Amino acid sequence: MSILGTRVLRVEDPRFLTTGGVYTEDLQDDRLAGACYLTFVRSPVAHGRITGIDATEAKASPGVVAVYTAADIADLKVVKPMMPSWNAAMTQTLLASDTVRYVGEPVAVVVTEHPYQGEDAAELVAVDYDPLPVVVTMDDALADTSLLFPEAGTNVIGRFGDPAELDPNLFDGCEVVVSRTIVNQRVAPAPMESRCAAAVWGEDGRLTAWIPNQGAQGTKGALVGRLGLKPEDVRVITPDVGGGFGAKFGIDAESVLTAWVARQLGRPARWSETRYENLLGMTHGRAQQQTVTIGGLRDGTVLAYRLEVVQDGGAYPKIGALLPLLTLLMTSGPYDIPRAESVAVSVVTNTTPTGAYRGAGRPEATAAIERAMDLFAAEAGVDPAEVRRKNLLAPFTEPHQTKFGALYDTGDYAAGLDRVLEAAGYADLRREQAERRARGDVVQLGIGLSSYVEITGGGDESGPPSENATVEVHPDGSATILTGTSPHGQGHETAWAMLASDKLGIPVDKITLKWGDTDLIPEGGGTGGSRSLQQGGAAVQQASEELIEEARGRAAAELEASAADLVFDPAQSAFMVAGDPAAVVPLARLAETERLFVRTVFSAPGATFPFGSHVAVVEVDTETGKATLLRMITVDDAGYVLNPLLAEGQRHGGIAQGAAQALLEEVCYDADGNPLTANFASYPIVTATELPSFELVDMVTPTSYNTLGVKGIGEAGTIGATPAVQNAVVDAVAHLGVRHIDMPTSPQRVWQALRAARSENA
């Protein structure tokens, strides 16, 4: 019986639950002995001109080794916008050189003998600022009244599509047309482990840097570029990583400066940020303003849909400013809409820059169209489930091309919707809701739906989606796998071992996985975009198969038989001659005289498109506005499931984060650009207390893009849960005249919406 598809316990967990992980801050490497420590002086103003920096008092403080400002690091390259088409004037220096553009931007770095000395010394660095007008909202940014980069002449980073080309007749023939501007609020990734780095330069002039990241190879590339080094002179090592969620791709200014300080002082250097710094400095997610317009017939048929997006890129154009491309790609979601169009624009504001966050552009597209579907259903007077069923694409097993350039691989969206509705007892829920409404209960029931499709494991301009793996069998019967992916909670050690064990017959507990060392694994795509199993795992499976073929010739010589007559038996992890069970040679013996390994690269024909439907059930207290999530029922179809335990874990985490955005989380600034959510007292993180046990419904629609038949599962729960929960909260009070509540649907917002509806109906 194959081990694949079974609930194998995570082999990672005993270490994490006993001795614990070894994170960057925990490193006791001898090479880091005698390290100095970095503390950053950060801007307390959102926008201002730096008129002077006096570090005299700080330099005299106990334990201070050095203080550096932008003037000292002129040899480091300026960070330019990542897209050639973007406004080239929107550049960033690693330490603010003349202007600060958000609270928390690094202005200077204090280096001390011990970490505790840094905070006191940093407070002694006197920085004079000449305040400048602050741009906090996207509307203010679009007005271009105040500019973050005067030399750019605008706050617009770039545009995706031309608003002038939108069809003025798009909604002709529609009996119902609804339009609304909604906010997909800014959120903080808030990983368990905040950002940090350690660096040392060897006597040979090579840099070794330990940085928590989602792909050591990409981090190395960014480090090489910032420092102006040769690739062969840099080694990046990834220790255990305490969460990433997209925000630990690439490299931050602070990590680059850690390496620079180590070179400048000729000694190891270390940096670790506080939670306060993390909430200010790590890239934020989402931050879109969306105008949705949807039209169709009163029977629930949707004829036309338009999505207009404004993306808040924060103070500097990073990957967040690019994410509207994915939002636009997934504009129509799982629906067959005859006429649809979308445009977007990204702008800079005096806030923390935005980046990737679990789903990265795709949750925003789903949130937009799922709110639009509910708005349309309410206006047309049709049940929201019926509206979705009526407009979902028909099942397909061959790729389906959308109007927006996405090529969906396989899908049966209506089946997913029907399954989740049946599991939820949808008809019974609607009956209970009607009874509560008829009684005028204070606590009302809300039922929210969402149907989604998302893109995972996509390639880029350099080529199709691919990943490498090396599998080696050792004489003692164990095996080692090298992977270009980068686990930080996903369970790769377990999953990759299962794949190799299935082919090679080596027990899972005798297989070791290695990753995140650019000397050992120079190439790799890392972990993000739900790519790992469908590319990295497929590469491990492919390498295992190729290793068997590599070993076949050695086995033939050992057994003095024709290679064509040999059969490999995974149950024995051995080759045998067909028809002669006594003629056997173990795979491990074939590695005794010469290393037995294979390195391979797996390439997929394209991205895969998981899909699903969610039902959220909430109660809302109409006197206080408090919303409570009672049930969460989901279908998340990501193809074949290698290990249900791991897949369910990914779904649980995604659903929790999605529900958290709908109910709790939001990064807020005041009118002067001061952050109001700089700790976990003001930025609420969801806990088990706020969540029910999730009801997971299975459905499997395999892809043909890899031999495993798998698609990505890491972000699916987040994409479906957010609009389902938001829709449920709105649905609970819809009969009282409420049509929309922006996220998070906090008690205050719900109460305000109820009050406004009562005023309108008075």
N, C-alpha and C positions, 0 to 999 in steps of 0.2 A: 504494500500500500504506500502511495506517495505521501511524503510529509507535507507537500504543498496543499493549502486549503485547510490546514488544521490549526488549532489554537495552541501553538507552541509558546510557552512562557518566555518573556523577554530575558535574554542572557545578560543584558546590561544591568538589570535591576539589583542583583546581589551586591555588586560593587557600590552602586549608588546608595543602597540601603544600609550598608555596613561601614566600609571605610570612607565612603563618600566620593564625589567627583573631585577632580583636580582642575580647578578653574585657573585662569590667568593670574588672579590675585593670590592663589594658593601655591604657585610655583616655588620650589626650593632648589632649582637647578644651580649647580655650583658656578656656572658661568654668570649668574646674576648676583654673586656675592659682592658686597660692597656697592650695591646700586644706590644711585641718588633717586629722588622722587620729585615728580612734577605736580604743581598746583597751578591752575589757570586763574588769572584775573579776568573776570567776565563783565561785560557791559551791563550797568544797571538801567540804562536808558534804551528805548526802542530805536531811536533815530537821532544821531547827533554827530557833529564834527569833533574829532579829537584835536584839541588845541595844545595839549601838553601832557607828558607822562614823566613823573618824578619818582624814581625807584631808590633814591638815596637812603631813605630810612629803612626800606625793606632789605636792602643789601647789607645793612648793619645788624639786622635781626639775627638772633642765634640760629646757627645751623644753615643759613642761606649760603648756597654755593654760587648761584648766579641768578640774574633776572634778565630776561630777553623780551624785546618788543619787535614789532614789524621791521624796524630799521636794522635789526641784527640778523634777520633771516632773508635778506634780499636775494640770496643765492637760490632760495626755494622757488619753484615755479608757481605762477599765479594759476588759480583754478579757473578755467574757462568754461562757458556753457557747454554741456555735453553734446548738443546737436549743432552742426555747422549752420543750420538755418536760423538758429535763435539769435537774439540780439547780442552781438559780440562784446558790447560795452558792459555787460552784466558779469563782471569778473569778481573773484574773491581772493584775497590774500589769506594765508593760514592764520595770521594774527591780523586783526583789523589795523589798517595802515593809516587811513585818514578819516574814515567814516564808519560808525557802527550802525547796523541796520536791524538788529533785534536784541532784545534782552537775553543775555546769556552768551552773546558772541565773544569768543576769546580775544582779549586785547593784549595781554602779556602773560608770560609764564615764569613762575618762580620755582627754582630748583633748590631742594634742601637735602640735608643728610638723612632726615627721618620724615616720614609722611605727616606726623602730627605738627611739625614745624611750619608746614606750608600754608595752612589756613591763616594762621596769625600773620605771617609775613605778607601774604597776598593782600590782606586788608591795609597794609602799610604802603602799598603802591598807590600813589596819588595820580588820578587821571582827571583831567579837565575836559569837559564836554560843552560844546555850544549846541543846544537843542535845535533840532530841525523838525518841520511838520511831520506828523506821524500818519502813516497809511495803514489802517488795520483791516478794513473790510474790502472785499473784492469789488464792490461797487465804487468805493473811493479810489481803488487802484485803476479801474477802467476809466474814471473821470480824468485821470492824468493831471489833476490840479496840483498835486505834489508828487515829485518824482524821487524814487529811491536812487536812481542813476541818472542824473541830469544829462550826462553825455549820451545816454541812450535815447533821450527824447520821448520816452514813453515808459509805462510800467508793464507793457505787454511783452512777455517772453517770446511767445510764438502763437500762431493760429493753426487750427486743424480744420480745413474746409473754409469756404467763403460764405458768410451770412448773406451776402448779396445774391447768392445763387440758390437760396432756399426758394422752394416752389410756392408762390402766392396762392396757387389753386389746389394745394395739397388736400384740403379738406372739403373740396367741392363734392356734393352728393351725400354728405354726412348728415344724418338726422340729429345726432348728438355730438357736440364738440366740447371738451373740457380742457382747460389750461390752468396750470398752477406752477409757481416757482417754489421749489423745495430745497432744503439744505441737507446735504450729506456731511455731517459735522466733522470737524477736525478731532482726531483721537491720537493718543500716545501709545506706541507699541509696548512700553513698560515691561521689558523682559525681566525675568527674575535676576539675571546677572546684568548689571549695567556695563558701560563701556570701560575698557582698560587696555593696557599694552605693556609690554616689556621688551627691551632691545639691548643688544650687545654687539660690538664690532670685534671680530677676531683679529689676530695678528696678521692674518692673510688679507685683511681688508674687507672681508665679507661681513655682511650684516645678517644677524639672526634676529627675527622679531616674532614674539608670541602675541597673537592678537585673536580675540574671540570673533569669529566670522562665520559666514555661510558658504564660503568657498575660498580656500587658501590661495588658489591659483589667481583668482580675480583680485584678491587683496594684494598679492605680490605684484601684479601688474600695475595696480594703482600706486603702490609704494615706490616701485621703480620709476614711474613717471613723475611723481612729485619730487623725488630726491635726485632725479637725473642720473640714475645709475644704470649699469648693465644688468640684464636679468640674471646672469650667472653669478653676480655678486650679492644676491639677495636670497635668503631662505626664510620662508614664513612657516611657522608651526602653529597649528590650531589645537589648543588644549580643549578640555571639556567646555562646552558652550551652554550657558544657562538661558536658552531661548533666543530667538532672533526675529521671527515674524516678518522678515523682509528688510528690517532696519540694520542688519549687520552685514549686508553685502558691501563690497568695496572697502573703503577706508576713510576715516575721519581725520580732520586736521590734527587733533590731539595725538593720535597714534603716529602720524608722520613726524610731529615735533618730538615725540618720545625718542624716535630713532635718530633724529637730527641732534638732539641734546646729547645722546650717548656718544655720537661721533665727535661733537664739539668738545666735550669734556674728557673723552677718552676713558669712559667708565660706563658700566651698565646703567640703564635708566628705566624707571617704572612709573606708570600713571594709572590711577583708578579714580573714577568719578563717584560723587555722592548721588543719591536718588534725586535730590533737588536739581543737580546739574543734568542728570539724565532726562528729567522731564522738560528741562529748558533746551538742552542741546542736541539730543538725539532726534533725528528726523521724525516728524509727525506723519500721520496717515490721513487718507480720505480728503476732506476739505474741498468739497465741490458744491457749487450752487447750480442747480439744475432747473431748467424750465421745460416741463413736459406738456405737450399738447396731443390729445388723442381724440379721434373721431370715428364714428361708425353708425350702425343702424340700431334701432331700439330693440331688436331681438338679441343684441349682444355681439353682433359681428363687428369686428374692428376693421376699418378700411384704411386708416391713415394714422401715422404717429411721427411726431417730431421731438427730438431731444436737443436742447441747447445747453451747453456746459460752460461754466466758468470755473477754472481750476486755480486754487490758491497755491502758488509755488513757494510761498514764504519769501524770505529775504534774498535768497540766491537760487538760481535755476538748477535744481538737481533732478533726480529721476522722477520725483513727484510731478514735475511740470510736464513730463512726457506721458504720464499714465492716461490722460484723456484718449490717447490712441487706442488703448485697450477698451476703454469705455465705449468709444464710437464703434469699434470692431464688433462689440456685442450688443449694439443698440437694440435690435429686435428680439434678442433673447431666443426663447424656444418657440416663438410665435410666427405664424404665416400671415404677415401683414402686407397687403398689396402695395401700399405706398408708405415709405418711411424714409426719413432723412435725419441727419445730425451734423452738428458743428460744435467746435469747442475753441476756447481761448485760455491760455495760461498767463497769469499775472504775478508780479512780485508784490509782497506786502511786508510790513515791518514786524514779521513774526518768524518763528523757527521754520527753517526750510522743510519742505515735505518730501517724503520718499515712499518706498514700497511698504505696504502693510497688508498682511494676510489677505490675499485676493488681488490686490494691486490693480485697481481700475475696473476689474470685472464685477466686484460687489456693487460698485457705484452704478453700473449699467443695470444690474438686476433690481437694485433698490428703486431706480427711476421708473422702469417699465412696470414693476409690480405695484408701485403706488398709483401709476397711471391706470392700470387695469382696474384697481379698486375704485378710483375716482370715476372711471367710465361706467363701471357696473352700477355704482350708486346713482349716477345721473340717468342711466338707461332703465333703472329699476329691475335689473337682472341679477340673480345670485352670482357672486364673484367666482364660485367654482364653475358655474355653467359658462360664464364668459371665457374663462381660461380654456375649458374643454373645447369650446366652439372654435377657438382661434389657434390652438396648438398645431404645430407641424404634424403631418401624418408620419407614421413609423417609416424608417428607412434603414437599410443595411449597407447601402452604397453611399459614398460621400455626397453631402448636400451643400451646395454653394449658396451663401447668403448674399444679399445686395451690398453688404458692407465688407465683403472680402473674406469672411470666415468660411472655412471648409469643414463642416461638421462631419465626423467620421461615421458614427452610428447613433441611433436614438429612437426611443419609443416613449415620447414625453407624456402622452395621454395615459399610457399604462401606469406610469409613475404617479400621476395625479390620482387616478382611480384607486391605486393601492393605498396611498396615504389617507385618502378620504374614508375608505372602508375601515382602515385600522383605527382612525380617530373616532369613528362613529359619527360622522358629520351630520347626518340627518337628526340624530338624537340631540347633538349639541345645539343645532338650530331650534329644535323644539324647546329645549331648556331655556335658550335665550329669549324666545318669544314669550314664555311663561313669566320670566323675570321682568321683561318689559311691560307685560300686561299688568303685573302686580305693582309696578312702580318701585321695585326694590332699590335700596340705596346702593347695594353692590351688584353691578351689572356684569354680564358675561360677554366677552369678546372673542371672536373666532377669526384668526388671520391666516391667509394663504399666501404662498409664493411658489412659483414654478421657475426654474432656472436652467440654464446651460452655461458652462464656462469653458475657457480654453486652458489647457495644461500642457506642460512639456513642449512649448513652442521653440522653434529655432530662431535664428537671426540672419542678418545679411551675410554672415560668414559661411552659412551652410545649413543643412537640415539638422534637426535635433539629434544629438549624439552624446555618447559618454564612453569612457574607457574603463577597463577592468583588467587586473592581472590575477590569475589564480595559480598558486604553486602548491604541489604536493611534496611533503617531506618524508624522509626514510622512516620516521617513527610513526607514520600513519596519520599525522596531522596535516593541516593545510593552512595557507595564508592567502587572504584576499586583499588586494590593493584597489581602492575605488576613488574615482574623481568626485564622488558626491561627498557631502559633509554633514553627518548626522548631528543633531542637537535636540534629541527627544523623540525622533520618529521611529526608532527601532531598527536601524539599518544593520546593526551587528546580528540581530536575530534573523531578519529577513534575508540578508545576503548569505548567511550561513545555511539557511534552509534551502536556498536555490542551489548552492554548491553541493550540499549534502544529498539532495534529490538526484543529482547527476552522478556524483562521485562515490556515493555510499559511505562517506566519512561522517561520523556523528557530529551533530551541531556543536557540541561542547569541545570538539577538537579542532574547530575552525576559528581562526583569528582574523579580524578585520582591521585594516590600517587605512587611515585617511589623513588629510590635512597637514601633510608635510611636503613642501614643494621640492625638496631634494629627492624624496622617495617617489613622489607622484607629481611630476612636473606639469601635467595637463589635467584639466577637469573643469566641469561646469558648475560644481557646487550643488547646493540644495536650495531650491526656491521654485516658485511657479508649479509646485506639485509634480516635479519632473523625475524624482529620484528612482522610484521603482520601475517606471516604464522605460527609463533609459539606463540608469546605473544598474538596476536589478537585471534588466535584460542583457546588459553587457556581462554581468557575472554568469548568467546562465549560458550565454554564448561562449565565454571563455572556458567554462567547465566542459562544454561539449567539444570544443576544439582541443582541450587538453587530452581528452580521451583519445581523440584521433592522433594526437602527437605521440601518445603513449602506445598506440596500437603497434607501431613498427618495432618498438623495443620489446613489446610482449611477444611479437611474432618471432623475433630472434631468440628470446629466452626459451620459448616453447618449441622452437624449430618447426614452426607451422606457417602456413600462409596467413597473411594479415586478414584476407577475406574470410577465412574460416574461424576467426576469433569473435567471440561474443563477450561484451562487458556486462557483468552482473553487479548492479549497485548493491544488492543485498550482501554480497561478499566483498565489495570494493575490489574486484579482481576480474582479470580476463580469463576466459577458458576456451578450449577448443570445442567447437560445436560437435556434439555427439560423443565427447570424451570428457565427462565431468571430472575425471582425475587429473587432467592436464590443466593446472590452474597456476596463475602467477598474480599475486596481490599488486595493486597499483603502487603501494608504498615501496615495494622492492625495486620497481623500475626507476625510483629516484635515488637509489643508493650510489650509483657510479657517476651520475651526471644529473644536474638540476633538472627537475621536471616542472616546467611552468609555461604559461601562455599569456601573452598580453594581446588584448583585442579591443576593437572599437565597434560599438553597436550604433547604427544609424537608423532612425525611423523616417518614414516617408513624410511625416508631418506631425502637427500637434493633435492631441486627442481632446474630446469634448465630453466630460462627465456631465450628468444632468440629474435633476430630481425635483421633488416637491415637498414642501413643509407645511404643517398645520400647527399653529400656536394657539393655545387657549389661555386667556387671561381673565382675571377679575379686576374690575375697576371700582373703587369706592367713589361715588359721585359727589360725596361731601368733602373729601380730602384730596381727591385726584390720584390717590395711591393705586398703582397698577401692580398686580401680582401675577407672575407667570405660573400657571397651574400645570400645564402639559405642553410637551414639545414632541410632535410626532413627525418623523422624517423618512423620506426615501432619498438616498444619495447613491446613485448608480455610477460606480466607477469601474465597471467591468468586472473581471475575475478578481476574487479576493484571495490573496496569497495567505494571509494570516488574519482571521477575523478579530483576534484580540488587538492587533495593531491597528487594523482599519477602524474598529470601533473607538479606539483611543483617539485617533485623528478626528473622527466625527464628533466625539464628545467635546474635544477642545475647540473645534471650529464652531460648533453650535453655541457653546458658552460665550465665546468672543462675539459672535454675531448678536446674541441676545443682549450682551452687555452694551453694545453700541446702541441698540434700540431703546434700552431702559435707563442706562446710567452714565455712560462715558461722554465727556466733551472737554476738550482743551479750550479754555476761555481767556480772553484778553479784555482789559478795560480800554477806554477810548484813547489812552496814552500809550497803548501797547504793552502795558504791564501784565504779565501772566498772573491769572487768578487761580490756577490749578497746578501749583508747583510742588505738591506733596500728596501722599495718599489720603490725607484728611480731606482735601478739597477735590482730588481726582479719584472718584470711587472705582475700585476694581471689583468685579463680580466675584462672589464666593459661592460655596455650596448652599449657603443659607438662602440665596435669592433664586436658586435653580431647582427645578424638579428633576426626577429621574427621567432621562430621555428615552423615548420609545422609538427604537430604530427598526425600520422595516427594510427587509432585504430585497434587492432587485439586481440582476446581473445582465448587462448588455455588453458583451465583449467587443473589443476593438480588434481589427486585423493588423494594426500598425506595429505590434510586437507579438512574439510567440506566446507570451504569457496571457495576452488578451486583457491587460490591465490599463487603466487610465489613472489620473491623479486623484487623490482623495484628501490631501492636506488642507485645502481651502474650501471645499464644497460646503461644509457645514456653516461656515461664516457667511457664505454668499446667500444661502437660502434662509438662514435664521433671521437675519436682520429685518428684511421687509415683512416676513411673516409675523414677527412680534409687533412691529410698528403697526401693521395693518390690523392686528388683533386689538390693540389699544384703541385705535380710532373706531373700529367696529363696535366696541363696547359702548361708546357714547354717540354713535352715529344717529340713533333715533332721537337724540336730544338736540340735533342740529349741527353737530360737529362734523366737518368734512375732512379736516387734515390737522395733524399735530406733528411738528418737526421733531426730529430726534435730538437728544434723548427725550423720551416721553416721561419726563419727571413728574412728580405730583404737582409741582408748581405749574408746569406747562399744561397738564391736563386740566387742572382747576381753572387756569386762565382761559383755556379754550371753551370750557363749559360756561364760564361766566360771560364770555363774548357771545356765545350762541344764545344764551338766555336774553341778553340785551337786544340782539337782533330780532328775536322772536317776540319780544315784549310789545 
